[in-house]
Amino acid sequence: MGETPKTALHRFLNYRLALKQTSPNFVLYLAVPTDTYNTFFRRPFIQDALEEYQLKLLIFDPKTEEISSWKA
């Protein structure tokens, strides 16, 4: 079983902070399955957090392994 969205989000933020020290120009995206995006990342509070922390998302369908959208 994979990580919860909250755990993945915390790990992403910590990784992005660490990466900033070694590769400040590197653009990092958080890969999110479509169903997780629709059930968790569309919540108003989470949308505010995405904007506040300037998170970039790659939304994908895990069954087809295709990217459905990029949110920057």
MODELLER restraints for C-alpha pairs under 7 A, 6 or more apart:
rsr = mdl.restraints
at = mdl.atoms
rsr.add(forms.Gaussian(group=physical.xy_distance, feature=features.Distance(at['CA:12:A'], at['CA:30:A']), mean=6.83, stdev=0.5))
rsr.add(forms.Gaussian(group=physical.xy_distance, feature=features.Distance(at['CA:16:A'], at['CA:28:A']), mean=6.93, stdev=0.5))
rsr.add(forms.Gaussian(group=physical.xy_distance, feature=features.Distance(at['CA:28:A'], at['CA:56:A']), mean=7.00, stdev=0.5))
rsr.add(forms.Gaussian(group=physical.xy_distance, feature=features.Distance(at['CA:29:A'], at['CA:56:A']), mean=4.87, stdev=0.5))
rsr.add(forms.Gaussian(group=physical.xy_distance, feature=features.Distance(at['CA:29:A'], at['CA:57:A']), mean=5.11, stdev=0.5))
rsr.add(forms.Gaussian(group=physical.xy_distance, feature=features.Distance(at['CA:29:A'], at['CA:58:A']), mean=6.03, stdev=0.5))
rsr.add(forms.Gaussian(group=physical.xy_distance, feature=features.Distance(at['CA:30:A'], at['CA:56:A']), mean=6.27, stdev=0.5))
rsr.add(forms.Gaussian(group=physical.xy_distance, feature=features.Distance(at['CA:30:A'], at['CA:57:A']), mean=4.82, stdev=0.5))
rsr.add(forms.Gaussian(group=physical.xy_distance, feature=features.Distance(at['CA:30:A'], at['CA:58:A']), mean=5.90, stdev=0.5))
rsr.add(forms.Gaussian(group=physical.xy_distance, feature=features.Distance(at['CA:31:A'], at['CA:57:A']), mean=5.93, stdev=0.5))
rsr.add(forms.Gaussian(group=physical.xy_distance, feature=features.Distance(at['CA:31:A'], at['CA:58:A']), mean=4.62, stdev=0.5))
rsr.add(forms.Gaussian(group=physical.xy_distance, feature=features.Distance(at['CA:31:A'], at['CA:59:A']), mean=5.87, stdev=0.5))
rsr.add(forms.Gaussian(group=physical.xy_distance, feature=features.Distance(at['CA:32:A'], at['CA:57:A']), mean=6.86, stdev=0.5))
rsr.add(forms.Gaussian(group=physical.xy_distance, feature=features.Distance(at['CA:32:A'], at['CA:58:A']), mean=6.08, stdev=0.5))
rsr.add(forms.Gaussian(group=physical.xy_distance, feature=features.Distance(at['CA:32:A'], at['CA:59:A']), mean=4.89, stdev=0.5))
rsr.add(forms.Gaussian(group=physical.xy_distance, feature=features.Distance(at['CA:32:A'], at['CA:60:A']), mean=6.25, stdev=0.5))
rsr.add(forms.Gaussian(group=physical.xy_distance, feature=features.Distance(at['CA:33:A'], at['CA:59:A']), mean=5.68, stdev=0.5))
rsr.add(forms.Gaussian(group=physical.xy_distance, feature=features.Distance(at['CA:33:A'], at['CA:60:A']), mean=5.00, stdev=0.5))
rsr.add(forms.Gaussian(group=physical.xy_distance, feature=features.Distance(at['CA:33:A'], at['CA:61:A']), mean=5.74, stdev=0.5))
rsr.add(forms.Gaussian(group=physical.xy_distance, feature=features.Distance(at['CA:33:A'], at['CA:62:A']), mean=6.18, stdev=0.5))
rsr.add(forms.Gaussian(group=physical.xy_distance, feature=features.Distance(at['CA:34:A'], at['CA:59:A']), mean=5.73, stdev=0.5))
rsr.add(forms.Gaussian(group=physical.xy_distance, feature=features.Distance(at['CA:34:A'], at['CA:60:A']), mean=5.55, stdev=0.5))
rsr.add(forms.Gaussian(group=physical.xy_distance, feature=features.Distance(at['CA:34:A'], at['CA:61:A']), mean=5.58, stdev=0.5))
rsr.add(forms.Gaussian(group=physical.xy_distance, feature=features.Distance(at['CA:41:A'], at['CA:47:A']), mean=6.40, stdev=0.5))
rsr.add(forms.Gaussian(group=physical.xy_distance, feature=features.Distance(at['CA:55:A'], at['CA:72:A']), mean=6.92, stdev=0.5))
rsr.add(forms.Gaussian(group=physical.xy_distance, feature=features.Distance(at['CA:56:A'], at['CA:71:A']), mean=5.53, stdev=0.5))
rsr.add(forms.Gaussian(group=physical.xy_distance, feature=features.Distance(at['CA:56:A'], at['CA:72:A']), mean=4.45, stdev=0.5))
rsr.add(forms.Gaussian(group=physical.xy_distance, feature=features.Distance(at['CA:57:A'], at['CA:70:A']), mean=5.74, stdev=0.5))
rsr.add(forms.Gaussian(group=physical.xy_distance, feature=features.Distance(at['CA:57:A'], at['CA:71:A']), mean=4.86, stdev=0.5))
rsr.add(forms.Gaussian(group=physical.xy_distance, feature=features.Distance(at['CA:57:A'], at['CA:72:A']), mean=6.39, stdev=0.5))
rsr.add(forms.Gaussian(group=physical.xy_distance, feature=features.Distance(at['CA:58:A'], at['CA:67:A']), mean=6.94, stdev=0.5))
rsr.add(forms.Gaussian(group=physical.xy_distance, feature=features.Distance(at['CA:58:A'], at['CA:69:A']), mean=6.13, stdev=0.5))
rsr.add(forms.Gaussian(group=physical.xy_distance, feature=features.Distance(at['CA:58:A'], at['CA:70:A']), mean=4.66, stdev=0.5))
rsr.add(forms.Gaussian(group=physical.xy_distance, feature=features.Distance(at['CA:58:A'], at['CA:71:A']), mean=6.37, stdev=0.5))
rsr.add(forms.Gaussian(group=physical.xy_distance, feature=features.Distance(at['CA:59:A'], at['CA:67:A']), mean=5.86, stdev=0.5))
rsr.add(forms.Gaussian(group=physical.xy_distance, feature=features.Distance(at['CA:59:A'], at['CA:68:A']), mean=5.64, stdev=0.5))
rsr.add(forms.Gaussian(group=physical.xy_distance, feature=features.Distance(at['CA:59:A'], at['CA:69:A']), mean=5.23, stdev=0.5))
rsr.add(forms.Gaussian(group=physical.xy_distance, feature=features.Distance(at['CA:59:A'], at['CA:70:A']), mean=6.15, stdev=0.5))
rsr.add(forms.Gaussian(group=physical.xy_distance, feature=features.Distance(at['CA:60:A'], at['CA:66:A']), mean=5.56, stdev=0.5))
rsr.add(forms.Gaussian(group=physical.xy_distance, feature=features.Distance(at['CA:60:A'], at['CA:67:A']), mean=4.13, stdev=0.5))
rsr.add(forms.Gaussian(group=physical.xy_distance, feature=features.Distance(at['CA:60:A'], at['CA:68:A']), mean=5.10, stdev=0.5))
rsr.add(forms.Gaussian(group=physical.xy_distance, feature=features.Distance(at['CA:60:A'], at['CA:69:A']), mean=6.99, stdev=0.5))
rsr.add(forms.Gaussian(group=physical.xy_distance, feature=features.Distance(at['CA:61:A'], at['CA:67:A']), mean=6.35, stdev=0.5))
rsr.add(forms.Gaussian(group=physical.xy_distance, feature=features.Distance(at['CA:61:A'], at['CA:68:A']), mean=6.66, stdev=0.5))
